[in-house]
Every structure is written in C-alpha cells, then in structure tokens.
Amino acid sequence: MSRVLIVDDEPQIVAAVTRGLSQNNYQVSGAATGEDGLAEIAARRPDLVVLDLGLPGLDGVEVLRRLRAWSDVPVLVLSAAGGEDQKVEALDTGADDYLEKPFGFGELRARVRALLRRSTADQLISEIVVADLYVDLASRTVERAGDEVRLTPKEWQLLEAFANNPGKLLTHGWLIRRLWGQSYGDENRQTLRAHMRSLRSKLGDDAAEPLLVRTEVGSGYRWMVTPPDRPS
C-alpha cells in the first residue's frame, strides 16, 4: 500500500483528497503547515507528497527547496490557479507535476499513479553524522561536539547542494548559479570560495585532509560523505 502525505492548510481539501485516494487503497495522512510537512516526510517516508503552495508560514516553494536537499520523493503540487511563473518556479524547484484547483479526482488519481510508476528511489538523506559533526537537514540544525553551529543562508544552500549530490563534481559555475542565479558569472568565484572557507571552518573540515568536501583544483568541489544504505 503506497503512502501519500497531503500538505495543505484547508481541512476540506485534505478530507476530500484522503477520501478520493483511500478508495484506491492508498494510505493517506495530512499536515497543515510546511514545517509539519517536512517533519512528517522525515518521520514517515511517504511514497508521494501532494503539496499546496499557499501554505501559512513556510510556503510550498520553500518546502520544495528544503525537501530536495535530502529527498527525491515525488511531489505533486496541488494549488489554486496562478500565473505561469508560479508553476515554472515550483517545477524548477523540484516539483514533479502540477495540478490546479479545482480538480477532478479521476485526474488526481491518474497523476498519482503516474508519479508512483516513475518513482525509482525514495531514499532519504535527512541526517549527516561524521566524527563529532551532526547535521539534521530536515530541521536545519548543526551540532559539533555537542555544541550548536549556526550557518548563514548561503552556507545552508551550499551544504544542501553537496548533501543532495554525493560523489558528484559540483563545478564553480554550477554552485554560483545555485546560490546567486543565472545572472552571475565567474566573477563570483572569490565570493564562493569565501563562503566555502567559512562553511568548512564551522563544520571542522580541513581542506588539506577533508572528510566532507574535497576541492577539485580548477573545477569545483566534491561531497565525500556516502549516503547510508537504504533499509530493506
């Protein structure tokens, strides 16, 4: 039985989607805020998430951005009709499909089935533990030797990019676009290096003998932490 999490602050939508999907033998649960949704995903490991964009507090796009740092779970955005830019932003941030409200249950079930068929691995990388370093990507907390470590927003973006791409070479250009957008170029390399030095210092990672991030001279950086084996 596939597990589906609905993240929506409208109780009537949650109830309706729950009824519609439960009839097809899906196990459905709900969360009313983005923060609760992220916590539920980390705890319950759903097979698919149905996500509203207009959430109170942490909006749907920010939920997607944080979620994609540690999970590839399929996400179907279910939201009120908006502009083309809103749909593109959600898809670019990591949504797998987009369905506008009001919707038909036949189409909803068809999209859910399609996403579950396309889904390959739903392995969660929500925690990083290396030596005395502990990182919880879901709650955005870092501890080193038991003491809290505070990261800046850019440092979090860097850490999430690395954790989401283990073993891959992340080029300077890719990271610059990830942190500052398409309009920035190679002139930002020095700024990127400054953020890297600060992040490494806070995480206790020695660039000369790294445990976390290895510098690929002239190219970029590579995350060296191997994700845990997916439980069987």
N, C-alpha and C positions, 0 to 999 in steps of 0.2 A: 504494500500500500504506500503510494507516494505521499510525502509530507509537504503541505503547502502552507506558507505563512502569508497572511494578509496584513500589510502595514497601512492602515487608513484610520483617520480620526472620526469618520462618520459611522456610527454603530449600525445604521440601516444598511450601508454598503457591505460592511463586514458580515452581517447576518445573511444578506442576500447571497453574497459570493459563497459563504460557508454552506448554505443550503444547496446552491447550484452545483458545487463541486463534490459535496458529500454524497450526493445521489450517484456519482460516478466512482465511489469508493476511494476518494482522496481523504486523507487525514488532515483536517484544516484547523489552524489556530490563528489568533489575531493579536495585533499590537497597535496601540493608538498613537504612538509617537515614534519619531525616528530613533531616539535613544533606546526605547524599549525594543524596537525592531532589531537593531544591531545586537542587543543583548540576547534576544530570542534566537537570532541566527547563530550566534556563537554557541549558545547552550543546546539548541535542539537540532541543528544541522538539517534544515529543511531541504527538500529536493528542488523547490522552486519558491520564489518570492513574488507576490503581487504587491506592487508599491504605488501608493499615491504620491504625487509631487507636492501638493499643497498641504503639507503637514505643519502643525504648530511647532515652534522651536526649530529643531533641525529639519530643514526641508528635504524633499525627496532627492534632489540632485546631490546635496551634501551627503546624504545617506549612501547614495551610489558611490560617490568618490571614496568615502571611507571604507565601504564594503569591499570595493575592488582592490584594496590594499592587501586583503587577506582571504578572499573567497572568490571562486568562479561560479557560484551558484547562479542559475538562470534567473533573470529578473524581468518580469512583465510589468511595465508601467501602466497603471490604470488611473487615468486622471481626466479632469474636466477639459473640454476643448480649449486649446490655447494656440498661440501663434506657432508658425513653423520653427522659429528659433528655439522655442521651449522644447519641442520634440527633438530637434537636432542636438541640443545640449544634453538631453537625457540619454540619447543613443550614443553620443560621443563620450559621455562619462562612464558608460558601461552597461546601460540597459540592453536587453536582448530583443525586446519587442515593445510596442506601444499600442494601447487600446484606449480610445476616448470614451468618456462617459457622455451620455447614456450608452449602454452597450447591450447586446443580446447575449444570453447565456450560451447559445449554440456556438457563437463566435469565440466567446471566452474559453469554453471547454476545448475548442479546436486549437486555439493558440497555446493553451496549457499543454495539451497533448504534443503539439509540435515542438515546444521548447524542451519537454522532458525527453523526447526522442533524440533531439540534437545534443542534449547534455551528455558530456563524457565523464569528466571527473569533477566531483564537488568537494575535493579536499580542502579543508580549512587550515590556513596558516594564521592562527589568531595569536599565538604566543611564540616568543623567541627566548630561549634560555641558553646562554653561552657564558661559561665560567660564573662570575658573580653578577652578570647582567641579566635582568628580566624585563622583557618588553611585552605589554599587552596591547596589541594593535586595535582590538575592539574598543577598549575603554581609553585608549591613548594615554597610557601610563608607562613610565620607565623607572626602574629601580636598579641601582648599582650598589652592591654590597649592603643592600637593605635600605639605602637612602634614596629618596625621590630625586629624579633628574628631570629638569624642565627643558623641553625643546621648544624652539621657535616654530611658527607655522612652516617656514621653508625647510627647516630641519626635519619636521614630520613628513613633508612631501618627499624629501629625499629618502628617508628611512622606509616609507611605504613603497616607493618606487623600487628600491632594492629588494625588499622582502617579497614583493609580488613578482620578481623576475630572478629567482635564484639561479646562479650559474651563468646567467646571460651577461654579455658585454653591453653595458649601457654607455653609449658614446656621450661625449660632451654635448654635442648638438641635441641629442635626444633628451638629455636631462635639462638642458637650458629651455627647450620648448615645453617640457613638462612643468617646469617651475615658473616660467615667465611668458609662455605663449609663443605664437608663431612670429611675432614682430621683432623678437630679439635674436641676435646673432652671436658670432664668435667673440665679440667684444665683452660678452658676459662671462667668459671663461674664468677670469680672475675672481669675479664675484662668486661663481660656482665653487671655485677652489677654496675661497674663504669660508663658505658655508660647510664644505666638506671637512675642513680643518676643525671647525667648531664642533661639528657632529661627532667626528672621531674622538675629539678630546672628551666630550661629555659621555660617550659610550665606552671610553677606555680602550680604544682600538689604536694600536701602534701602526702607523703607516709602513714602518720598516719591517715589522713582523706582524702582519694583520691577522686577526681571527675573523673579522666580519667583512671588510671591504678591501679588495686588492686593487691597487692602481695599475691600469694597463697603460704604460707610458705612451703618450701621444694620441691615445684613443679614448679612454674613459675609465670606468670603474666596473668591477665585477663583485657581486654579492657571493660570499663563500659559504654561507650557512646553508646546510642541506635541510630541506623540509622533512619533518617526521613522516615515517611511513603511514600511509592511510590505513586505519583499522579495518580489519576484515569482518 
